[in-house]
Amino acid sequence: MKAVLIAGPTASGKSALAIEIAERFDGVVINADSMQVYADLAVITARPNADEMARVPHRLYGTVDASENFSVGRWIAAASRIIGETTAAGQLPILVGGTGLYFKALLEGLSAIPPVPTDVRARIRDEALGQSPQDLHARLTQIDPQTAAGLRPSDPQRIVRALEVMEATGRPLVEWQRDGRSAPLLDAARSPGVFLAVDRQVLRDRIDRRFETMMAEGALEEVRRLAERRLDPALPAMRAHGVPGLIAHLRGEMSMDDAVSKGQRDTRAYAKRQETWFRHQMPGFVATSPADALATLSALVQP
C-alpha cells in the first residue's frame, strides 16, 4: 500500500506541508498526532483550523473524547480503515504528525500485547489517582524493573500502561514488545517519509510564538471547559502540553505568565525529544528543511 509520511517536531510546519502535498497529488491528510485526535483540544494542540481543513480532506482530527485513553492500537485500526478507503478512492494517503510510535506501528507493526481487562485497567487507574509520577515509577520499578528502566519517571501515561500490562499478563511490557509484532500496515519502500528538521533556535522561537497565538485564540477557555469535566488527570488529554499549567492557573495555583512559560518550556522539551527519537528510531525518513520539504517530498512521491 502506498502512502506519504510527514513527521517532525511540533511547530515545524508539518500541517502546511501536508496540505500542499494533498493539493498537488490529490491526497487525504490523515492525523498521526496523539493529541490532535481529541475533540476537546482544538486550540491548545494547534489543530488545523476550519479554513485549512476545507482545502483538502482531513481525517482523524478531533474524533475522540478526552475521557478516553486513545492507544496506538486503536489509532492503527482507525488509520488502516481510512488508508484503505483513501486508496480505494484513488487518492493518496498522507499521514502527518509528530507521534513517533504511530509511524513505527505503520511501518513495523504492533507488539502482540493481549488486551488488558476493563476491571484491571479501572483498578490500576483508580490506584494511580493522587499518586505522583515518581511514586508510580517507583512502584513499577519494584514489580517490573526492566520496563521501568526505559521509562521517564515524569511520564505517568506510559508508567500506568506498564503497570496494567504487568498486572494483567504477569509479564513485563518490554518482553511483549520484544517477542513479536503484527504485520506492518505500510510498505516502507512504497511510502516515502520526511522529517522536518528546523534550526533549534528558530524552532524555539516558533514554539513560543505559537503558544502566545493559541492563548489569543482561546486556549484558556478551551482548557477551562476541559477542567470543568473533572476527568482523571492521568488521561493523555489532561497532560497535553499547556493543559496542566493552565489548569493550575485556573485553580489559582500559578500565575498566567508562569502557566504560559510552563507550556512553552514543556513544548520545547518535547520537540527536542521528538528530534532525538526520530533520528534514532526512524532512520529511513529523509531529513529536510521546511523550505526544501515540498520539493523533496514531491520528488519522492513521483512514480
Rosetta blueprint (number, residue, H / E / L):
1 M L
2 K L
3 A L
4 V E
5 L E
6 I E
7 A E
8 G L
9 P L
10 T L
11 A L
12 S L
13 G L
14 K H
15 S H
16 A H
17 L H
18 A H
19 I H
20 E H
21 I H
22 A H
23 E H
24 R H
25 F H
26 D L
27 G E
28 V E
29 V E
30 I E
31 N E
32 A L
33 D L
34 S L
35 M L
36 Q L
37 V L
38 Y E
39 A L
40 D L
41 L L
42 A L
43 V L
44 I L
45 T L
46 A L
47 R L
48 P L
49 N L
50 A H
51 D H
52 E H
53 M H
54 A H
55 R H
56 V L
57 P L
58 H E
59 R E
60 L L
61 Y L
62 G L
63 T L
64 V E
65 D L
66 A L
67 S L
68 E L
69 N L
70 F L
71 S L
72 V H
73 G H
74 R H
75 W H
76 I H
77 A H
78 A H
79 A H
80 S H
81 R H
82 I H
83 I H
84 G H
85 E H
86 T H
87 T H
88 A H
89 A L
90 G L
91 Q L
92 L E
93 P E
94 I E
95 L E
96 V E
97 G E
98 G L
99 T L
100 G H
101 L H
102 Y H
103 F H
104 K H
105 A H
106 L H
107 L H
108 E H
109 G L
110 L L
111 S E
112 A L
113 I L
114 P L
115 P L
116 V L
117 P L
118 T H
119 D H
120 V H
121 R H
122 A H
123 R H
124 I H
125 R H
126 D H
127 E H
128 A H
129 L L
130 G L
131 Q L
132 S L
133 P H
134 Q H
135 D H
136 L H
137 H H
138 A H
139 R H
140 L H
141 T H
142 Q H
143 I H
144 D L
145 P H
146 Q H
147 T H
148 A H
149 A H
150 G L
151 L L
152 R L
153 P L
154 S L
155 D L
156 P H
157 Q H
158 R H
159 I H
160 V H
161 R H
162 A H
163 L H
164 E H
165 V H
166 M H
167 E H
168 A H
169 T H
170 G L
171 R L
172 P L
173 L H
174 V H
175 E H
176 W H
177 Q H
178 R H
179 D L
180 G L
181 R E
182 S L
183 A L
184 P L
185 L L
186 L L
187 D L
188 A H
189 A H
190 R H
191 S L
192 P L
193 G E
194 V E
195 F E
196 L E
197 A L
198 V L
199 D L
200 R H
201 Q H
202 V H
203 L H
204 R H
205 D H
206 R H
207 I H
208 D H
209 R H
210 R H
211 F H
212 E H
213 T H
214 M H
215 M H
216 A H
217 E L
218 G L
219 A H
220 L H
221 E H
222 E H
223 V H
224 R H
225 R H
226 L H
227 A H
228 E L
229 R L
230 R L
231 L L
232 D L
233 P L
234 A L
235 L L
236 P H
237 A H
238 M H
239 R H
240 A L
241 H L
242 G L
243 V H
244 P H
245 G H
246 L H
247 I H
248 A H
249 H H
250 L H
251 R L
252 G L
253 E L
254 M L
255 S L
256 M H
257 D H
258 D H
259 A H
260 V H
261 S H
262 K H
263 G H
264 Q H
265 R H
266 D H
267 T H
268 R H
269 A H
270 Y H
271 A H
272 K H
273 R H
274 Q H
275 E H
276 T H
277 W H
278 F H
279 R H
280 H H
281 Q H
282 M L
283 P L
284 G L
285 F L
286 V E
287 A E
288 T E
289 S L
290 P H
291 A H
292 D H
293 A H
294 L H
295 A H
296 T H
297 L H
298 S H
299 A H
300 L H
301 V H
302 Q L
303 P L
